[in-house]
Amino acid sequence: MTDIKFEIVEELAVISENPKGWRKELNLVSWNNAAPKYDLRDWAPNHEKMGKGVTMTKDELNSLRAALGSIAG
């Protein structure tokens, strides 16, 4: 199995945290030395493990924000 390399370029927001300390975070992440993308996923404390998540370009993130704005509130 290929090792996945990542670098959290910027920590943007913590969405939630569970009792075991795992946090759902929105970060700007570079995967395998590629250009950073917006990333939403669960992270263990100190970012030593991660859950499945979603990566998005800036345009995709803006589309999601617009969609959420139309259904929220």
All heavy atoms as TSV, in Angstrom:
chain	resi	resn	atom	element	x	y	z
A	1	MET	N	N	0.842	-1.174	0.000
A	1	MET	CA	C	0.000	0.000	0.000
A	1	MET	C	C	0.897	1.251	0.000
A	1	MET	O	O	1.885	1.333	0.719
A	1	MET	CB	C	-0.893	-0.006	1.231
A	1	MET	CG	C	-1.933	1.058	1.211
A	1	MET	SD	S	-3.218	0.676	2.413
A	1	MET	CE	C	-3.361	2.223	3.204
A	2	THR	N	N	0.551	2.216	-0.802
A	2	THR	CA	C	1.320	3.437	-0.940
A	2	THR	C	C	1.094	4.352	0.258
A	2	THR	O	O	-0.030	4.528	0.710
A	2	THR	CB	C	0.908	4.180	-2.222
A	2	THR	OG1	O	1.053	3.313	-3.324
A	2	THR	CG2	C	1.743	5.415	-2.428
A	3	ASP	N	N	2.172	4.922	0.776
A	3	ASP	CA	C	2.038	5.892	1.860
A	3	ASP	C	C	1.468	7.183	1.308
A	3	ASP	O	O	1.859	7.641	0.233
A	3	ASP	CB	C	3.392	6.181	2.493
A	3	ASP	CG	C	3.893	5.044	3.355
A	3	ASP	OD1	O	3.055	4.278	3.873
A	3	ASP	OD2	O	5.115	4.938	3.527
A	4	ILE	N	N	0.549	7.763	2.062
A	4	ILE	CA	C	-0.039	9.038	1.683
A	4	ILE	C	C	0.662	10.120	2.490
A	4	ILE	O	O	0.723	10.064	3.712
A	4	ILE	CB	C	-1.554	9.058	1.950
A	4	ILE	CG1	C	-2.242	7.995	1.097
A	4	ILE	CG2	C	-2.124	10.440	1.675
A	4	ILE	CD1	C	-3.703	7.813	1.410
A	5	LYS	N	N	1.206	11.096	1.786
A	5	LYS	CA	C	1.883	12.204	2.440
A	5	LYS	C	C	0.936	13.398	2.483
A	5	LYS	O	O	0.216	13.650	1.523
A	5	LYS	CB	C	3.151	12.582	1.686
A	5	LYS	CG	C	4.186	11.472	1.658
A	5	LYS	CD	C	5.382	11.873	0.824
A	5	LYS	CE	C	6.337	10.700	0.718
A	5	LYS	NZ	N	7.422	10.960	-0.212
A	6	PHE	N	N	0.945	14.106	3.606
A	6	PHE	CA	C	0.105	15.293	3.704
A	6	PHE	C	C	0.796	16.353	4.531
A	6	PHE	O	O	1.635	16.060	5.377
A	6	PHE	CB	C	-1.264	14.961	4.312
A	6	PHE	CG	C	-1.211	14.574	5.760
A	6	PHE	CD1	C	-1.350	15.531	6.748
A	6	PHE	CD2	C	-1.016	13.253	6.136
A	6	PHE	CE1	C	-1.293	15.187	8.085
A	6	PHE	CE2	C	-0.960	12.893	7.464
A	6	PHE	CZ	C	-1.106	13.866	8.445
A	7	GLU	N	N	0.437	17.583	4.243
A	7	GLU	CA	C	0.890	18.723	5.036
A	7	GLU	C	C	-0.305	19.633	5.251
A	7	GLU	O	O	-0.930	20.084	4.282
A	7	GLU	CB	C	1.994	19.499	4.318
A	7	GLU	CG	C	2.421	20.735	5.075
A	7	GLU	CD	C	3.334	21.643	4.278
A	7	GLU	OE1	O	3.687	21.315	3.133
A	7	GLU	OE2	O	3.681	22.712	4.820
A	8	ILE	N	N	-0.631	19.873	6.501
A	8	ILE	CA	C	-1.695	20.824	6.804
A	8	ILE	C	C	-1.082	22.214	6.680
A	8	ILE	O	O	-0.260	22.615	7.505
A	8	ILE	CB	C	-2.301	20.577	8.198
A	8	ILE	CG1	C	-2.923	19.173	8.247
A	8	ILE	CG2	C	-3.333	21.655	8.526
A	8	ILE	CD1	C	-3.447	18.774	9.608
A	9	VAL	N	N	-1.453	22.903	5.620
A	9	VAL	CA	C	-0.893	24.217	5.315
A	9	VAL	C	C	-1.512	25.283	6.219
A	9	VAL	O	O	-0.818	26.198	6.680
A	9	VAL	CB	C	-1.122	24.561	3.827
A	9	VAL	CG1	C	-0.647	25.957	3.494
A	9	VAL	CG2	C	-0.437	23.520	2.943
A	10	GLU	N	N	-2.825	25.152	6.466
A	10	GLU	CA	C	-3.520	26.118	7.322
A	10	GLU	C	C	-4.710	25.437	7.984
A	10	GLU	O	O	-5.494	24.775	7.312
A	10	GLU	CB	C	-3.993	27.313	6.483
A	10	GLU	CG	C	-4.610	28.422	7.285
A	10	GLU	CD	C	-4.981	29.634	6.445
A	10	GLU	OE1	O	-4.650	29.655	5.246
A	10	GLU	OE2	O	-5.597	30.546	7.002
A	11	GLU	N	N	-4.822	25.603	9.296
A	11	GLU	CA	C	-5.977	25.110	10.043
A	11	GLU	C	C	-7.022	26.214	10.038
A	11	GLU	O	O	-6.781	27.302	10.564
A	11	GLU	CB	C	-5.572	24.727	11.457
A	11	GLU	CG	C	-4.593	23.567	11.484
A	11	GLU	CD	C	-4.176	23.156	12.878
A	11	GLU	OE1	O	-4.949	23.384	13.840
A	11	GLU	OE2	O	-3.071	22.606	13.015
A	12	LEU	N	N	-8.186	25.941	9.431
A	12	LEU	CA	C	-9.190	26.984	9.227
A	12	LEU	C	C	-10.297	26.988	10.278
A	12	LEU	O	O	-10.698	28.052	10.740
A	12	LEU	CB	C	-9.798	26.846	7.828
A	12	LEU	CG	C	-8.788	26.971	6.687
A	12	LEU	CD1	C	-9.419	26.572	5.369
A	12	LEU	CD2	C	-8.237	28.380	6.627
A	13	ALA	N	N	-10.831	25.801	10.643
A	13	ALA	CA	C	-11.948	25.762	11.591
A	13	ALA	C	C	-12.090	24.374	12.195
A	13	ALA	O	O	-11.846	23.369	11.525
A	13	ALA	CB	C	-13.246	26.144	10.890
A	14	VAL	N	N	-12.493	24.347	13.455
A	14	VAL	CA	C	-12.903	23.104	14.106
A	14	VAL	C	C	-14.424	23.112	14.114
A	14	VAL	O	O	-15.042	24.037	14.657
A	14	VAL	CB	C	-12.347	23.002	15.545
A	14	VAL	CG1	C	-12.897	21.776	16.243
A	14	VAL	CG2	C	-10.827	22.978	15.521
A	15	ILE	N	N	-15.026	22.095	13.494
A	15	ILE	CA	C	-16.482	22.016	13.381
A	15	ILE	C	C	-17.081	21.379	14.630
A	15	ILE	O	O	-18.105	21.820	15.133
A	15	ILE	CB	C	-16.890	21.223	12.118
A	15	ILE	CG1	C	-16.173	21.757	10.870
A	15	ILE	CG2	C	-18.399	21.200	11.943
A	15	ILE	CD1	C	-16.387	23.211	10.559
A	16	SER	N	N	-16.440	20.310	15.113
A	16	SER	CA	C	-16.918	19.616	16.313
A	16	SER	C	C	-15.786	18.777	16.892
A	16	SER	O	O	-14.761	18.558	16.231
A	16	SER	CB	C	-18.116	18.722	15.984
A	16	SER	OG	O	-17.743	17.703	15.083
A	17	GLU	N	N	-16.003	18.306	18.122
A	17	GLU	CA	C	-15.035	17.419	18.773
A	17	GLU	C	C	-15.805	16.354	19.543
A	17	GLU	O	O	-16.779	16.671	20.237
A	17	GLU	CB	C	-14.138	18.197	19.723
A	17	GLU	CG	C	-13.056	17.348	20.357
A	17	GLU	CD	C	-12.030	18.134	21.161
A	17	GLU	OE1	O	-11.932	19.363	20.947
A	17	GLU	OE2	O	-11.329	17.537	21.988
A	18	ASN	N	N	-15.383	15.090	19.420
A	18	ASN	CA	C	-16.071	14.016	20.141
A	18	ASN	C	C	-15.367	13.751	21.471
A	18	ASN	O	O	-14.278	14.274	21.722
A	18	ASN	CB	C	-16.211	12.756	19.273
A	18	ASN	CG	C	-14.924	11.996	19.066
A	18	ASN	OD1	O	-13.973	12.086	19.839
A	18	ASN	ND2	N	-14.876	11.220	17.996
A	19	PRO	N	N	-15.982	12.943	22.359
A	19	PRO	CA	C	-15.390	12.698	23.681
A	19	PRO	C	C	-13.990	12.074	23.650
A	19	PRO	O	O	-13.232	12.204	24.611
A	19	PRO	CB	C	-16.390	11.747	24.340
A	19	PRO	CG	C	-17.686	12.019	23.653
A	19	PRO	CD	C	-17.308	12.356	22.240
A	20	LYS	N	N	-13.611	11.402	22.564
A	20	LYS	CA	C	-12.284	10.799	22.468
A	20	LYS	C	C	-11.234	11.782	21.958
A	20	LYS	O	O	-10.075	11.429	21.780
A	20	LYS	CB	C	-12.323	9.567	21.563
A	20	LYS	CG	C	-13.132	8.423	22.148
A	20	LYS	CD	C	-13.076	7.211	21.273
A	20	LYS	CE	C	-13.862	6.074	21.900
A	20	LYS	NZ	N	-13.784	4.853	21.095
A	21	GLY	N	N	-11.635	13.013	21.679
A	21	GLY	CA	C	-10.690	14.036	21.244
A	21	GLY	C	C	-10.559	14.194	19.737
A	21	GLY	O	O	-9.836	15.064	19.265
A	22	TRP	N	N	-11.239	13.329	18.958
A	22	TRP	CA	C	-11.208	13.484	17.503
A	22	TRP	C	C	-12.018	14.721	17.138
A	22	TRP	O	O	-13.085	14.971	17.700
A	22	TRP	CB	C	-11.797	12.252	16.812
A	22	TRP	CG	C	-10.868	11.088	16.771
A	22	TRP	CD1	C	-10.395	10.374	17.822
A	22	TRP	CD2	C	-10.300	10.501	15.600
A	22	TRP	NE1	N	-9.566	9.382	17.395
A	22	TRP	CE2	C	-9.494	9.431	16.022
A	22	TRP	CE3	C	-10.390	10.772	14.246
A	22	TRP	CZ2	C	-8.782	8.637	15.135
A	22	TRP	CZ3	C	-9.693	9.983	13.363
A	22	TRP	CH2	C	-8.893	8.926	13.807
A	23	ARG	N	N	-11.487	15.497	16.178
A	23	ARG	CA	C	-12.151	16.732	15.769
A	23	ARG	C	C	-12.444	16.725	14.279
A	23	ARG	O	O	-11.615	16.307	13.484
A	23	ARG	CB	C	-11.266	17.942	16.101
A	23	ARG	CG	C	-10.927	18.018	17.558
A	23	ARG	CD	C	-10.193	19.255	17.983
A	23	ARG	NE	N	-9.154	19.707	17.065
A	23	ARG	CZ	C	-8.451	20.807	17.237
A	23	ARG	NH1	N	-8.670	21.586	18.274
A	23	ARG	NH2	N	-7.519	21.151	16.372
A	24	LYS	N	N	-13.631	17.196	13.936
A	24	LYS	CA	C	-13.971	17.429	12.529
A	24	LYS	C	C	-13.451	18.813	12.200
A	24	LYS	O	O	-13.834	19.795	12.839
A	24	LYS	CB	C	-15.475	17.340	12.307
A	24	LYS	CG	C	-15.873	17.374	10.841
A	24	LYS	CD	C	-17.355	17.153	10.640
A	24	LYS	CE	C	-17.915	15.918	11.261
A	24	LYS	NZ	N	-17.448	14.645	10.804
A	25	GLU	N	N	-12.524	18.883	11.222
A	25	GLU	CA	C	-11.839	20.138	10.923
A	25	GLU	C	C	-11.920	20.491	9.439
A	25	GLU	O	O	-11.934	19.607	8.585
A	25	GLU	CB	C	-10.355	20.027	11.280
A	25	GLU	CG	C	-10.069	19.735	12.723
A	25	GLU	CD	C	-8.588	19.631	13.019
A	25	GLU	OE1	O	-7.759	20.006	12.165
A	25	GLU	OE2	O	-8.255	19.173	14.125
A	26	LEU	N	N	-11.943	21.785	9.190
A	26	LEU	CA	C	-11.759	22.304	7.836
A	26	LEU	C	C	-10.357	22.876	7.786
A	26	LEU	O	O	-10.016	23.781	8.557
A	26	LEU	CB	C	-12.781	23.390	7.509
A	26	LEU	CG	C	-12.623	24.042	6.136
A	26	LEU	CD1	C	-12.839	23.021	5.011
A	26	LEU	CD2	C	-13.576	25.217	5.985
A	27	ASN	N	N	-9.528	22.303	6.910
A	27	ASN	CA	C	-8.133	22.715	6.785
A	27	ASN	C	C	-7.770	22.898	5.313
A	27	ASN	O	O	-8.467	22.397	4.423
A	27	ASN	CB	C	-7.194	21.651	7.379
A	27	ASN	CG	C	-7.397	21.463	8.866
A	27	ASN	OD1	O	-7.518	22.422	9.595
A	27	ASN	ND2	N	-7.444	20.218	9.296
A	28	LEU	N	N	-6.683	23.571	5.073
A	28	LEU	CA	C	-6.082	23.638	3.747
A	28	LEU	C	C	-4.924	22.643	3.770
A	28	LEU	O	O	-3.992	22.788	4.567
A	28	LEU	CB	C	-5.586	25.057	3.472
A	28	LEU	CG	C	-5.219	25.415	2.048
A	28	LEU	CD1	C	-6.390	25.201	1.095
A	28	LEU	CD2	C	-4.756	26.859	1.975
A	29	VAL	N	N	-5.026	21.586	2.944
A	29	VAL	CA	C	-4.092	20.464	3.022
A	29	VAL	C	C	-3.465	20.186	1.657
A	29	VAL	O	O	-4.156	20.166	0.634
A	29	VAL	CB	C	-4.801	19.178	3.524
A	29	VAL	CG1	C	-3.835	18.012	3.608
A	29	VAL	CG2	C	-5.458	19.419	4.874
A	30	SER	N	N	-2.169	19.959	1.668
A	30	SER	CA	C	-1.452	19.497	0.478
A	30	SER	C	C	-1.299	17.986	0.596
A	30	SER	O	O	-0.717	17.484	1.556
A	30	SER	CB	C	-0.073	20.150	0.392
A	30	SER	OG	O	0.688	19.553	-0.636
A	31	TRP	N	N	-1.848	17.255	-0.359
A	31	TRP	CA	C	-1.767	15.790	-0.385
A	31	TRP	C	C	-0.714	15.378	-1.390
A	31	TRP	O	O	-0.750	15.801	-2.547
A	31	TRP	CB	C	-3.120	15.174	-0.760
A	31	TRP	CG	C	-4.179	15.456	0.266
A	31	TRP	CD1	C	-5.132	16.429	0.229
A	31	TRP	CD2	C	-4.376	14.756	1.492
A	31	TRP	NE1	N	-5.895	16.378	1.352
A	31	TRP	CE2	C	-5.457	15.351	2.149
A	31	TRP	CE3	C	-3.724	13.682	2.107
A	31	TRP	CZ2	C	-5.914	14.918	3.390
A	31	TRP	CZ3	C	-4.184	13.246	3.330
A	31	TRP	CH2	C	-5.264	13.863	3.959
A	32	ASN	N	N	0.241	14.571	-0.970
A	32	ASN	CA	C	1.296	14.058	-1.853
A	32	ASN	C	C	2.000	15.173	-2.622
A	32	ASN	O	O	2.251	15.067	-3.818
A	32	ASN	CB	C	0.739	12.994	-2.793
A	32	ASN	CG	C	0.275	11.774	-2.020
A	32	ASN	OD1	O	0.918	11.353	-1.075
A	32	ASN	ND2	N	-0.858	11.230	-2.409
A	33	ASN	N	N	2.297	16.264	-1.918
A	33	ASN	CA	C	3.021	17.416	-2.469
A	33	ASN	C	C	2.287	18.143	-3.590
A	33	ASN	O	O	2.911	18.903	-4.337
A	33	ASN	CB	C	4.425	17.008	-2.926
A	33	ASN	CG	C	5.258	16.473	-1.785
A	33	ASN	OD1	O	5.270	17.040	-0.702
A	33	ASN	ND2	N	5.938	15.361	-2.019
A	34	ALA	N	N	0.984	17.921	-3.717
A	34	ALA	CA	C	0.189	18.626	-4.727
A	34	ALA	C	C	-0.241	19.984	-4.169
A	34	ALA	O	O	-0.038	20.290	-2.989
A	34	ALA	CB	C	-1.037	17.797	-5.109
A	35	ALA	N	N	-0.850	20.797	-5.031
A	35	ALA	CA	C	-1.363	22.096	-4.589
A	35	ALA	C	C	-2.391	21.875	-3.479
A	35	ALA	O	O	-3.177	20.929	-3.536
A	35	ALA	CB	C	-2.009	22.827	-5.762
A	36	PRO	N	N	-2.375	22.726	-2.460
A	36	PRO	CA	C	-3.309	22.548	-1.344
A	36	PRO	C	C	-4.765	22.677	-1.777
A	36	PRO	O	O	-5.094	23.446	-2.687
A	36	PRO	CB	C	-2.942	23.678	-0.378
A	36	PRO	CG	C	-1.610	24.156	-0.795
A	36	PRO	CD	C	-1.474	23.850	-2.253
A	37	LYS	N	N	-5.619	21.884	-1.114
A	37	LYS	CA	C	-7.064	21.944	-1.318
A	37	LYS	C	C	-7.734	22.059	0.037
A	37	LYS	O	O	-7.163	21.695	1.065
A	37	LYS	CB	C	-7.576	20.684	-2.030
A	37	LYS	CG	C	-7.156	20.581	-3.476
A	37	LYS	CD	C	-7.851	19.419	-4.141
A	37	LYS	CE	C	-7.487	19.354	-5.624
A	37	LYS	NZ	N	-8.218	18.295	-6.306
A	38	TYR	N	N	-8.972	22.547	0.013
A	38	TYR	CA	C	-9.759	22.606	1.239
A	38	TYR	C	C	-10.185	21.187	1.580
A	38	TYR	O	O	-10.564	20.412	0.705
A	38	TYR	CB	C	-10.957	23.531	1.058
A	38	TYR	CG	C	-10.498	24.958	0.855
A	38	TYR	CD1	C	-10.277	25.457	-0.420
A	38	TYR	CD2	C	-10.233	25.774	1.950
A	38	TYR	CE1	C	-9.809	26.748	-0.606
A	38	TYR	CE2	C	-9.769	27.069	1.765
A	38	TYR	CZ	C	-9.565	27.541	0.493
A	38	TYR	OH	O	-9.100	28.814	0.320
A	39	ASP	N	N	-10.119	20.848	2.865
A	39	ASP	CA	C	-10.291	19.474	3.289
A	39	ASP	C	C	-11.146	19.439	4.551
A	39	ASP	O	O	-10.842	20.133	5.522
A	39	ASP	CB	C	-8.914	18.873	3.571
A	39	ASP	CG	C	-8.967	17.414	3.929
A	39	ASP	OD1	O	-8.958	16.585	3.008
A	39	ASP	OD2	O	-9.023	17.109	5.133
A	40	LEU	N	N	-12.208	18.637	4.523
A	40	LEU	CA	C	-13.094	18.472	5.671
A	40	LEU	C	C	-13.066	17.011	6.082
A	40	LEU	O	O	-13.434	16.136	5.292
A	40	LEU	CB	C	-14.520	18.891	5.297
A	40	LEU	CG	C	-15.568	18.793	6.391
A	40	LEU	CD1	C	-15.252	19.734	7.543
A	40	LEU	CD2	C	-16.940	19.089	5.816
A	41	ARG	N	N	-12.568	16.718	7.307
A	41	ARG	CA	C	-12.485	15.338	7.790
A	41	ARG	C	C	-12.252	15.315	9.292
A	41	ARG	O	O	-11.947	16.333	9.897
A	41	ARG	CB	C	-11.389	14.552	7.083
A	41	ARG	CG	C	-9.980	14.891	7.485
A	41	ARG	CD	C	-8.927	14.080	6.720
A	41	ARG	NE	N	-9.005	14.331	5.297
A	41	ARG	CZ	C	-9.314	13.406	4.381
A	41	ARG	NH1	N	-9.497	12.157	4.726
A	41	ARG	NH2	N	-9.397	13.712	3.106
A	42	ASP	N	N	-12.386	14.114	9.868
A	42	ASP	CA	C	-12.084	13.899	11.273
A	42	ASP	C	C	-10.593	13.648	11.448
A	42	ASP	O	O	-9.977	12.927	10.652
A	42	ASP	CB	C	-12.848	12.693	11.816
A	42	ASP	CG	C	-14.341	12.944	11.923
A	42	ASP	OD1	O	-14.733	14.095	12.168
A	42	ASP	OD2	O	-15.122	11.981	11.769
A	43	TRP	N	N	-10.031	14.241	12.501
A	43	TRP	CA	C	-8.612	14.074	12.833
A	43	TRP	C	C	-8.476	13.655	14.283
A	43	TRP	O	O	-9.156	14.191	15.159
A	43	TRP	CB	C	-7.850	15.383	12.644
A	43	TRP	CG	C	-7.688	15.792	11.222
A	43	TRP	CD1	C	-8.506	16.603	10.500
A	43	TRP	CD2	C	-6.621	15.415	10.348
A	43	TRP	NE1	N	-8.019	16.760	9.236
A	43	TRP	CE2	C	-6.861	16.035	9.102
A	43	TRP	CE3	C	-5.489	14.620	10.501
A	43	TRP	CZ2	C	-6.016	15.886	8.023
A	43	TRP	CZ3	C	-4.653	14.475	9.416
A	43	TRP	CH2	C	-4.914	15.103	8.189
A	44	ALA	N	N	-7.557	12.734	14.541
A	44	ALA	CA	C	-7.204	12.367	15.908
A	44	ALA	C	C	-6.403	13.516	16.517
A	44	ALA	O	O	-5.878	14.365	15.803
A	44	ALA	CB	C	-6.370	11.088	15.907
A	45	PRO	N	N	-6.319	13.533	17.861
A	45	PRO	CA	C	-5.480	14.563	18.478
A	45	PRO	C	C	-4.068	14.554	17.886
A	45	PRO	O	O	-3.527	13.502	17.554
A	45	PRO	CB	C	-5.458	14.138	19.957
A	45	PRO	CG	C	-6.730	13.369	20.143
A	45	PRO	CD	C	-6.953	12.652	18.834
A	46	ASN	N	N	-3.508	15.728	17.713
A	46	ASN	CA	C	-2.161	15.922	17.145
A	46	ASN	C	C	-2.050	15.497	15.685
A	46	ASN	O	O	-0.941	15.344	15.163
A	46	ASN	CB	C	-1.103	15.199	17.991
A	46	ASN	CG	C	-1.079	15.690	19.415
A	46	ASN	OD1	O	-1.148	16.892	19.650
A	46	ASN	ND2	N	-1.007	14.779	20.355
A	47	HIS	N	N	-3.174	15.248	15.028
A	47	HIS	CA	C	-3.210	14.900	13.601
A	47	HIS	C	C	-2.416	13.639	13.257
A	47	HIS	O	O	-1.904	13.518	12.156
A	47	HIS	CB	C	-2.743	16.081	12.739
A	47	HIS	CG	C	-3.615	17.287	12.882
A	47	HIS	ND1	N	-3.126	18.495	13.297
A	47	HIS	CD2	C	-4.940	17.469	12.682
A	47	HIS	CE1	C	-4.115	19.370	13.344
A	47	HIS	NE2	N	-5.233	18.769	12.973
A	48	GLU	N	N	-2.309	12.684	14.197
A	48	GLU	CA	C	-1.551	11.469	13.909
A	48	GLU	C	C	-2.365	10.444	13.116
A	48	GLU	O	O	-1.789	9.565	12.487
A	48	GLU	CB	C	-0.991	10.841	15.196
A	48	GLU	CG	C	-2.014	10.183	16.099
A	48	GLU	CD	C	-2.619	11.122	17.145
A	48	GLU	OE1	O	-2.387	12.337	17.079
A	48	GLU	OE2	O	-3.325	10.619	18.024
A	49	LYS	N	N	-3.701	10.552	13.151
A	49	LYS	CA	C	-4.578	9.684	12.357
A	49	LYS	C	C	-5.700	10.524	11.802
A	49	LYS	O	O	-6.015	11.591	12.328
A	49	LYS	CB	C	-5.179	8.569	13.226
A	49	LYS	CG	C	-4.184	7.567	13.738
A	49	LYS	CD	C	-4.901	6.501	14.547
A	49	LYS	CE	C	-3.906	5.515	15.133
A	49	LYS	NZ	N	-4.588	4.500	15.949
A	50	MET	N	N	-6.329	10.015	10.727
A	50	MET	CA	C	-7.423	10.745	10.109
A	50	MET	C	C	-8.521	9.793	9.667
A	50	MET	O	O	-8.281	8.609	9.434
A	50	MET	CB	C	-6.919	11.535	8.906
A	50	MET	CG	C	-6.498	10.662	7.740
A	50	MET	SD	S	-5.624	11.544	6.460
A	50	MET	CE	C	-3.962	11.425	7.082
A	51	GLY	N	N	-9.726	10.318	9.558
A	51	GLY	CA	C	-10.851	9.572	9.013
A	51	GLY	C	C	-11.044	9.921	7.549
A	51	GLY	O	O	-10.277	10.702	6.971
A	52	LYS	N	N	-12.061	9.327	6.957
A	52	LYS	CA	C	-12.380	9.665	5.566
A	52	LYS	C	C	-12.895	11.090	5.508
A	52	LYS	O	O	-13.491	11.593	6.460
A	52	LYS	CB	C	-13.438	8.711	5.023
A	52	LYS	CG	C	-12.915	7.298	4.849
A	52	LYS	CD	C	-13.955	6.408	4.247
A	52	LYS	CE	C	-13.400	4.999	4.097
A	52	LYS	NZ	N	-14.396	4.085	3.537
A	53	GLY	N	N	-12.665	11.733	4.385
A	53	GLY	CA	C	-13.067	13.120	4.266
A	53	GLY	C	C	-13.361	13.518	2.838
A	53	GLY	O	O	-13.422	12.679	1.942
A	54	VAL	N	N	-13.499	14.812	2.659
A	54	VAL	CA	C	-13.817	15.404	1.361
A	54	VAL	C	C	-12.813	16.517	1.096
A	54	VAL	O	O	-12.557	17.345	1.970
A	54	VAL	CB	C	-15.239	15.991	1.364
A	54	VAL	CG1	C	-15.546	16.693	0.055
A	54	VAL	CG2	C	-16.267	14.916	1.634
A	55	THR	N	N	-12.237	16.541	-0.104
A	55	THR	CA	C	-11.371	17.640	-0.506
A	55	THR	C	C	-12.074	18.448	-1.593
A	55	THR	O	O	-12.819	17.895	-2.405
A	55	THR	CB	C	-10.003	17.146	-1.030
A	55	THR	OG1	O	-10.220	16.300	-2.146
A	55	THR	CG2	C	-9.244	16.401	0.044
A	56	MET	N	N	-11.844	19.754	-1.578
A	56	MET	CA	C	-12.509	20.656	-2.516
A	56	MET	C	C	-11.562	21.752	-2.975
A	56	MET	O	O	-10.726	22.211	-2.187
A	56	MET	CB	C	-13.704	21.329	-1.821
A	56	MET	CG	C	-14.805	20.402	-1.400
A	56	MET	SD	S	-16.009	21.236	-0.339
A	56	MET	CE	C	-15.229	20.957	1.259
A	57	THR	N	N	-11.749	22.171	-4.202
A	57	THR	CA	C	-11.065	23.357	-4.692
A	57	THR	C	C	-11.757	24.585	-4.101
A	57	THR	O	O	-12.842	24.491	-3.499
A	57	THR	CB	C	-11.126	23.451	-6.221
A	57	THR	OG1	O	-12.507	23.599	-6.601
A	57	THR	CG2	C	-10.519	22.219	-6.890
A	58	LYS	N	N	-11.181	25.756	-4.286
A	58	LYS	CA	C	-11.804	26.986	-3.793
A	58	LYS	C	C	-13.162	27.203	-4.448
A	58	LYS	O	O	-14.127	27.596	-3.780
A	58	LYS	CB	C	-10.886	28.187	-4.047
A	58	LYS	CG	C	-11.381	29.454	-3.413
A	58	LYS	CD	C	-10.368	30.567	-3.529
A	58	LYS	CE	C	-10.862	31.791	-2.788
A	58	LYS	NZ	N	-9.875	32.871	-2.818
A	59	ASP	N	N	-13.274	26.926	-5.752
A	59	ASP	CA	C	-14.557	27.078	-6.447
A	59	ASP	C	C	-15.603	26.117	-5.883
A	59	ASP	O	O	-16.767	26.499	-5.696
A	59	ASP	CB	C	-14.395	26.837	-7.948
A	59	ASP	CG	C	-13.671	27.975	-8.654
A	59	ASP	OD1	O	-13.593	29.089	-8.088
A	59	ASP	OD2	O	-13.170	27.744	-9.778
A	60	GLU	N	N	-15.200	24.869	-5.599
A	60	GLU	CA	C	-16.135	23.901	-5.025
A	60	GLU	C	C	-16.567	24.326	-3.623
A	60	GLU	O	O	-17.744	24.203	-3.260
A	60	GLU	CB	C	-15.506	22.505	-4.989
A	60	GLU	CG	C	-15.325	21.900	-6.366
A	60	GLU	CD	C	-14.455	20.658	-6.365
A	60	GLU	OE1	O	-13.567	20.519	-5.493
A	60	GLU	OE2	O	-14.663	19.814	-7.267
A	61	LEU	N	N	-15.641	24.843	-2.836
A	61	LEU	CA	C	-15.974	25.319	-1.497
A	61	LEU	C	C	-16.956	26.486	-1.573
A	61	LEU	O	O	-17.919	26.549	-0.806
A	61	LEU	CB	C	-14.709	25.731	-0.750
A	61	LEU	CG	C	-14.912	26.179	0.698
A	61	LEU	CD1	C	-15.418	25.034	1.562
A	61	LEU	CD2	C	-13.614	26.728	1.256
A	62	ASN	N	N	-16.745	27.400	-2.511
A	62	ASN	CA	C	-17.669	28.523	-2.682
A	62	ASN	C	C	-19.049	28.050	-3.119
A	62	ASN	O	O	-20.065	28.589	-2.661
A	62	ASN	CB	C	-17.107	29.542	-3.673
A	62	ASN	CG	C	-15.983	30.357	-3.065
A	62	ASN	OD1	O	-15.946	30.585	-1.859
A	62	ASN	ND2	N	-15.058	30.803	-3.900
A	63	SER	N	N	-19.111	27.037	-3.970
A	63	SER	CA	C	-20.404	26.473	-4.383
A	63	SER	C	C	-21.114	25.837	-3.194
A	63	SER	O	O	-22.330	25.978	-3.036
A	63	SER	CB	C	-20.217	25.427	-5.491
A	63	SER	OG	O	-19.752	26.025	-6.667
A	64	LEU	N	N	-20.367	25.128	-2.358
A	64	LEU	CA	C	-20.944	24.529	-1.161
A	64	LEU	C	C	-21.460	25.605	-0.221
A	64	LEU	O	O	-22.567	25.504	0.320
A	64	LEU	CB	C	-19.920	23.648	-0.458
A	64	LEU	CG	C	-20.360	23.033	0.865
A	64	LEU	CD1	C	-21.573	22.124	0.673
A	64	LEU	CD2	C	-19.207	22.270	1.505
A	65	ARG	N	N	-20.682	26.653	-0.039
A	65	ARG	CA	C	-21.114	27.763	0.840
A	65	ARG	C	C	-22.400	28.377	0.332
A	65	ARG	O	O	-23.329	28.658	1.108
A	65	ARG	CB	C	-20.014	28.810	0.933
A	65	ARG	CG	C	-20.382	29.943	1.890
A	65	ARG	CD	C	-19.248	30.876	2.156
A	65	ARG	NE	N	-18.697	31.423	0.930
A	65	ARG	CZ	C	-17.653	32.215	0.886
A	65	ARG	NH1	N	-17.023	32.533	1.990
A	65	ARG	NH2	N	-17.213	32.683	-0.254
A	66	ALA	N	N	-22.520	28.577	-0.977
A	66	ALA	CA	C	-23.745	29.145	-1.557
A	66	ALA	C	C	-24.926	28.207	-1.344
A	66	ALA	O	O	-26.027	28.647	-0.998
A	66	ALA	CB	C	-23.533	29.425	-3.045
A	67	ALA	N	N	-24.689	26.904	-1.529
A	67	ALA	CA	C	-25.767	25.923	-1.341
A	67	ALA	C	C	-26.219	25.900	0.122
A	67	ALA	O	O	-27.420	25.850	0.406
A	67	ALA	CB	C	-25.307	24.550	-1.786
A	68	LEU	N	N	-25.273	25.940	1.045
A	68	LEU	CA	C	-25.625	25.928	2.461
A	68	LEU	C	C	-26.359	27.207	2.851
A	68	LEU	O	O	-27.291	27.169	3.662
A	68	LEU	CB	C	-24.365	25.764	3.323
A	68	LEU	CG	C	-23.695	24.396	3.259
A	68	LEU	CD1	C	-22.378	24.416	4.017
A	68	LEU	CD2	C	-24.610	23.313	3.789
A	69	GLY	N	N	-25.963	28.321	2.261
A	69	GLY	CA	C	-26.635	29.582	2.544
A	69	GLY	C	C	-28.084	29.583	2.110
A	69	GLY	O	O	-28.929	30.201	2.751
A	70	SER	N	N	-28.401	28.847	1.058
A	70	SER	CA	C	-29.772	28.811	0.567
A	70	SER	C	C	-30.674	27.875	1.380
A	70	SER	O	O	-31.886	27.989	1.319
A	70	SER	CB	C	-29.808	28.417	-0.913
A	70	SER	OG	O	-29.429	27.061	-1.073
A	71	ILE	N	N	-30.073	26.956	2.148
A	71	ILE	CA	C	-30.903	26.036	2.936
A	71	ILE	C	C	-30.829	26.296	4.433
A	71	ILE	O	O	-31.667	25.829	5.186
A	71	ILE	CB	C	-30.520	24.553	2.679
A	71	ILE	CG1	C	-29.074	24.266	3.083
A	71	ILE	CG2	C	-30.765	24.171	1.243
A	71	ILE	CD1	C	-28.701	22.812	3.058
A	72	ALA	N	N	-29.854	27.060	4.884
A	72	ALA	CA	C	-29.688	27.315	6.322
A	72	ALA	C	C	-30.620	28.422	6.779
A	72	ALA	O	O	-30.929	29.344	6.029
A	72	ALA	CB	C	-28.234	27.683	6.620
A	73	GLY	N	N	-31.017	28.351	8.031
A	73	GLY	CA	C	-31.772	29.419	8.653
A	73	GLY	C	C	-33.202	29.374	8.332
A	73	GLY	O	O	-34.070	30.008	8.633
